[in-house]
């Protein structure tokens, strides 16, 4: 019967690569909150403001029992103001939905 000396076997085994080693190609570990902050830092403030405005509009419409629906009909995008069951209240133009202003500042 052969008895194995585990301590001696470990001593003869080559050292493992450390997590900081550049040769370690198994995986890269991310700290999730740091990655989220870095990713969100790349979003321009104007985009963030528009997203917040859209969220506020969504909540306001929801409180009123309304929603805006978009459909594609014969290649054209159509918008409609509907109740929460999908019943049409009023058709909308995309300019109304996107709040385009044809005033003097519209071209700027």
Beta strands, then each sheet from edge to edge (+ up, - down):
strand 1: 66-73
strand 2: 76-83
strand 3: 88-92
sheet 1: 1+ 2- 3+
end
